[in-house]
Amino acid sequence: MKLFKEHVLNLPNFDWIVREFHCRVEDNEFACSWHYHSEYELVLYLDPDGAFQGSYFAGDAIGDIHHNSLFLYGPGLPHMVAGRSVKVEQSKHHTLIIWFAHHWVERLIALIPEARNLKRLLDNSAYGLSFSVEVALKVSELLKQATSLDRHQQAVKVIEIVVSLADDIEAKKLSTTPYRIKPLSDDSEFNHRIERATRYIEKHYGDAIKIADLCKRLHMSESSAYRMFEKHYGMSFSDHIKQYRIGKACELLASTNLPVSLVAEKTGFKNISNFNRQFKELKTMTPSDFRRRFN
């Protein structure tokens, strides 16, 4: 299992898309890979028969999922789900998902100034959000209706859903640490450098990455590189590297039996004490506790 960036729909005019998934459970277990994306993801888990026991992982948060669990993941927030069937007969893991783009919500805010809570919803999605039972039930009905409608009719349901999320005063943040990818700039050179920086980090995260080495690849000054990370990721270069490495460590802890010390070494932490400290700072638990919780 590897942290990867999921590309939902590579179309320049992408606004939103509704999808329904029925995934067959293999060997009584199911899992969605540890991933993130540039879009917002609203996911509704359906389990009316109580056929599954599962957990969500979002940023540094872990919790249980059940029928009508409703979560919103913002751009850049790594997340996954894993669980098992608790019934003898074979079942399918059922989810309903909406992905929507940042520019679409911005246009919605401009169109409906009264829906000012949408801005707060977008900001808080960097932590991941769970919603109240009442809102989850309402969204569940709207989503079920939307899956059978034509796209122009779906649009009305999707707008109603997003506004309902924004109005939920009982919505709760999941992660203690925000993860965000800011919308891409209109500057194509800026976007190209971000992509190259991302590829460099993905390839060298296990090494001692220095900003000077990255700047040589990008042909830019260190001060410009620091500003680029602040602008795009909403955090410093060092914080982004730390979050990425901890995410990679979570993958190894969840998918292998490697000793914690080796996981630390493979993800760029040469000091096990420093690894344990930074992991607990982000995940609010030790690497060993995370592995036990995941299993």
Order of alpha helices (4+ residues) and beta strands (2+ residues): beta-beta-beta-beta-beta-beta-beta-beta-beta-alpha-alpha-beta-alpha-alpha-beta-alpha-alpha-alpha-alpha-alpha-alpha-alpha
